[in-house]
Amino acid sequence: MSLDRFRIGFVPLVDAALPILAHELGFAEEQGVAVDLVRDVTWAAVRDRLLYGHTDAAHMVAPLAIATALGRDRPAVPMAVPFVLGLNGNAITFSTALGEACGLGEGLGDPIAVGAALREVAARQRLRFGVVHRHSSHNYMLRYWLAGVGIRPDMDVDIVVTSPPFAADALAAGEVDGICVGEPWNSIAVDRGVGRIALATAQIWRRGVEKVLAMRGDQAEERRDGVLRLIRALHAAAAHFIDPETVEQSAEILSRTAYLDAPVGAILRAITDRIRVVPGGEPVHYPDFMFQYREAANFPWRSQAGWLYAQMVRWEGLPFSSADAATAQGVFRPDLYRAALAGSGAPLPGASSKLEGALVEPIGAGSTQGRLVLGSDRFFDGRAFDPDDIPGYLKELP
């Protein structure tokens, strides 16, 4: 049988793990799929390769897939996200000078307390933060937190774009005072002595959507059978990724020059939810720092896409559009996820959308297959997001 070949673009980050492991460990081949991995260092390059047919799918920041479908910054192209590659996994890292000015301790800070300290510093000096793309969860998470603690993005602080592999360099050069980036680049900044991790983004929105498998909408339809097999391969890779017995193997594979080209130790810490907050410090265990597989974590909830669209409206000064909201939420394709995993025993949510941020304790959720329990998905400020009332939600925000 000839293999169905997918060229998949990625940026060197720990949450590119699933397509890499699917390729390296044979999960793709078991499903009749061949994966060719194409490494880039910017999200713009990953997007452009995908749109111009140089790749078939991509490891992508979720908001960029939505922005592409909506025609932000370029002509609109229909997009499909049939699989989420991971939740959370990012951090906000301050320069050592800013960390000292804010009185950061030896562990992760409290979002409210760190925000109060940062607000005092920002009143005395103009600060600049680096995020990985204008249309990234990093940008929206950082802005959500800053606004929630009384710091006005673009007015009280500047936010600029820096590529993930160069984020620690930007800190070291003094070009930015803080970064919001994925692993292992926060850890590398700490290990180099140029940064201190202030917060994990899981403290801002627990279970916040992060990277996704993105493809052009026409490809998702024309290659449907291959896409379903690719989803099954990625799902198997996710089960392997969270197995405590395999974490060292996964870290070694990801560290290779062709992939992250980064220290094994920093990668292993991220995989095992351990974060070295200060240079030379003992790693802090933060459960679910990088969330995978469990609780149908790879399911593309349309309500998550709705929250990202709401932040796009909020921070780009755009009018709310019910048509755009429908397009944004329609990028996420739970129908393809369900079709791929039907009969596998994997939990399949019965709904495609939910109230985001409403769960404090684990709770059973309706499923069409398997038993599904969803854990806390709280926002740090206690707000909840109703995807059916985005205008109402936006009116309540600071």
Steps between C-alpha positions, in 0.01 A plus 500: 500500500638841406505747785295820495769767531457818708763774513451669837657836589606569857684746723757351746288475813419216738137505389607400149552158662204310358576518126871445577429192714239372255774504236792375711320224690292353219152612605452668163616199303265275699214713367626494140637854522847637432598825675770730364588776747593851384669721762454878510577761765208741449125443496465720194725265304306195622175663386636606161641156422160353578301749293724474196504122498855442623351302790174309546442574868664694781572517870351848550399748769121467509409869446708513182281236338193709590658826382588334169141386448375850582742674263695692765821643346447308175223364272274253681558127449261241650680302771436181695624399846402136560736437795646701790869426554501617861361728769710757688876440516604867480642732765559868563867559570638830629855624452705452817485876561121513467467190714697668776303823464177303541633303796453158341567211736643152448172356370230591255323822596133565557346674195335773710805568718747497211264727308486751784879512523536530123247784493717702738810445286311583180392831654869597535645370173380396157514121473504285189383139474568257217240256365540251217243641257232766496244223450617265774357367823813643663397851396141455616589327828755770584254777415217332690715481813642852470157657451360291785758642745455860387781534243384628161673320211633740234445795736689410817727235344613415147454155346721397209562180302804278549557152357489220763861376448628859535289603800779434751740693276260796498496494881879472516543794262264718705263539205208382715433494873290186487389225265197276467617193311475122495749253636788440497579867437393630844715234663792584275471868600513394866787257449695774319446729798314765300145437624274392786169328438222703660188306401389198301221583257306212657462738796324750273268254324525143617443270202549791258527391136850533358639331184283322246531290188393744228440445130328671213130430492510357149772253600298383800215406267697367202725285720243411763597132535868588539415775750302255714793260500738783592274591794512138622880503476524825699258365762720193546807724527324705770432188708868410470612855584331505842622154604753550785699206362564677169580858599877463478471344155272784385736766638799343322315490167378859529847627595652389169644759264228439240228583752551730800882497510474572873624347827334172597467612863294809419269297276461223757402751768225640280364155415486406870340828615810617686614858455834652604384847597833658592854431377646204687179444694326170567221438247149579624230243428192662349241234409361525148750768396486339155174310457458210261272210413301468824147644519479500118765776505553462126132562417445824304231675705334771292454706816879523534514646149223737605705630793796564270274688257367710792856599592571586136202736501601644835863578420481590132217750539274308265121504513342172606356310203275199545612377157867528600427328832340212310796480262747504790322226690451302180878476452506247787373167364375266773316304228831384354638415844193289579506327163867408547462355849155341481526140613842553662377525859637854533259734685304708250316807637133507408504879462728707277493811717490575873511779754874573531643576844199376696648183653661521844502127579511194271159409364357230277406620152269356238673280245397292202779251572706424809487666841595867501597700808603865455727671754518863610526746212487822701619843390709676764239775541209260548319604182329251270460519122166420337560441126134576435529854640832642389375864494381465860831351604698779335295769675598361841875504438725776636 
